[in-house]
Amino acid sequence: MSKVCQLTGKKVITGNNVSHSKRRTRRTFAPNLFTRKFYNPDTKEWITLKVSAAGIRNITKNGLTACIKEAKLKGYM
């Protein structure tokens, strides 16, 4: 499965490992993803989402339905 958050769109980015002698080798930065089940009160069912830690905080703050609506507008879902 791909390493992309379904709510925020965070995904793997690339950068450099930099040693003490300043030699650079390529590396990847993966998002902090979790597979979580959330209860959707509108449809009265559980949904499974692959979300980042920031996505979980957004759900806690704004609510699940608002976050899903925003993600669909931005094209992440």
N, C-alpha and C positions, 0 to 999 in steps of 0.2 A: 504494500500500500504506500501511497505517496505521503510524504511528510509535510502536509499542508493543513493549517487550521481551517475548519469549515466556517468559523464565524469571523475571524479577523483577517484571514488570507495570508497569515505569516507562513513563510516557507524557508527552505534551506538556502543560505547564501554562502558565497565563497570568500575566502580571504587568505592571509598568509600566516604561517608559523614563522616567527622571527627568533632566531637563536641569539645567544650572547654576542656572537661575532657578526650579527646582522645578516646572516644568510637566510633567504626566504624560500620556503616551500609551501605549496598550496594546501589548503585545508578547507573543511566545510564547517559552518555554524548551523546546527540543527535547532529548530524551535522546540520549546519545552511543551511537548504534546502529551495529552492524556485522552484515553477513551472513556467517556462518561455517559451514563444514562440520565436523562432529565425527563421529568413529568411535564407534559404539555396540557395545562388545564383547559385550553380551548377545544382540543380534539379528544381530551380524556384518554390519552395513551402515552406510553413511554417512548422516547426516541433516543437513539444512540448517536452521539456526536464525537468526532475527533477534534478536540479543542485545546488551545494553548492555555497557559496559566492566566494570561491576560484576558482570554475569552471567558474563562470561568469567573474572573472578577467582574467582567461586564455583565454576565448573566446575574450575578449576585446583586449588582447595583441597579440595572435597568429592567431585569426580568427576561424570561426566555422568549416570549412572543415578540418583544421589541427587538431583541438581538437577532432573531431569525428573520424578521421583516427587513432589518437594515442589511443583513448579509445577503439576502436575495436581491435587494436593490443594487448592491455593489457587485453582484455576480459571483460571490464566493460559494453559494449553495445552488 
